[in-house]
Amino acid sequence: MELPNKKMNKKNEVEKVILDIMRHFGFRRNYQVAEYFKVTPQTLSGWIKHGEIPPKHLIKYKSEVQKIETKKNEPINLSNTDRVQLNYEDKNSLTSKKYSWNRTKKILTSQLKVLLGVPIITTLFISFYVFLIANPIYTSTSKVLPISKDGTSPSGISGVAAQLGVNMPLTIGGSVPWAEVYPEIIKSSNLIKSIFSEKFITKKYGFISLQEILNMEHNLFKYPEVERENRAISEIRKMIKISKDRLSPIVTINVEAFEPKLAADLSKILIKKSGKIQRELKTNRIKQKRLFIEERLITVSSDMKKREKELREFREYNRNLSKSPTLVMKVEQMGREVDLQNTLYITLRTQYEKAKIDEVERDDMVQQIDGPNIPSLLTRPRRGLSIILGLFFGIFLSIFIIYFKETYVESDAV
């Protein structure tokens, strides 16, 4: 074991060499001395700590600095302040050093495992997640045109619309803007409930109902039956995305599912059921209209017969009408009333027959323009993009780790 005094003397000699180099070249920081020797600041700190400079570096010092010094044999007595300053500069050299490409290259070479390992690990992790863990989502797209053949008041459908929980905006003329109402219809609770019993073929679960698919896919069995149904409705609504162009009545429907065929089949059944509900809304309005006309026909027919009877009896009791202008005027007035009732009756009868025909009509209220298609590509996760982003994240993370290690960990250890 070396004696303390001897160890201290060796340390003083190293400090003297460093001060000689700093004075000779005008250096102000220890990292500049380290660059002179082509070593890292940590290595220089190790020389100071152990009181020893490797022979090849010592030779360089003697050949380039010591022999030029005019006072090379002059002893250097370090004060306590100088020693503290020297140690302080050594510990903070990394934070105050300038950029050096050679040093950077040397650090990257020494930390090659970190530089390559971290990006590989992050890329493998992202690949494992997007290929094996993340649920695949496919989107089936279709375009439909809601059709309306009349512009009459929709008062008859308001009751059914309220039951569906649909807010029905009206135009100034009172007609139903079906293109605006359709998105609300297709996401209504009653429509979604009506398709729960529909069966679909899936590779994952086989041929089962939509309710069972949702229960297994989203683990809904753990909830009570009422809450299970509400959660299933919420999950279906998340799968449906509806958009409409502001300048066009065409509605775009995007249905997402974990299998491409399921997305297309679900889109088909939604369009079919929504068209049926839209037709029922229209039929219900026509039915309300027909019932109203029936009541009016009874009333108008009764009034018409009453007016005709009054006119007939008036003529029978007043046979000399030509001799009295008052009676003539009275007969003309009663005749106009009868004509008015006849015209009203004919109009109502015509509308009644039209309403009966419209009520039994079964024309499609939703015209499919495009799709639904069976998607061939994943909507998400976007595997290629995810892997590229994971690779870049790994590169930046590895650079941060190397910087943190060189700046804080190793300097503190020295």
Secondary structure, 3 states (H helix, E strand, C coil): CCCHHHHHHHHHHHHHHHHHHHHHHCCCCHHHHHHHHCCCHHHHHHHHHHCCCCHHHHHHHHHHHHCCCCCCCCCCCCCHHHHHHHHHHHHCHHHHCCCCHHHHHHHHHHCHHHHHHHHHHHHHHHHHHHHHHCCCEEEEEEEEEECCCCCCCCHHHHHHHHHHCCCCCCCCCCCCCHHHHHHHHHCCHHHHHHCCCCEEEECCCEEEEHHHHHHHHCCHHHCCHHHHHHHHHHHHHHHEEEEECCCCCCEEEEEEECCHHHHHHHHHHHHHHHHHHHHHHHHHHHHHHHHHHHHHHHHHHHHHHHHHHHHHHHHHHCCCHHHCHHHHHHHHHHHHHHHHHHHHHHHHHHHHHHHHHHHCCCCCCEEEEECCCCCCCCCECCHHHHHHHHHHHHHHHHHHHHHHHHHHHHHHHC
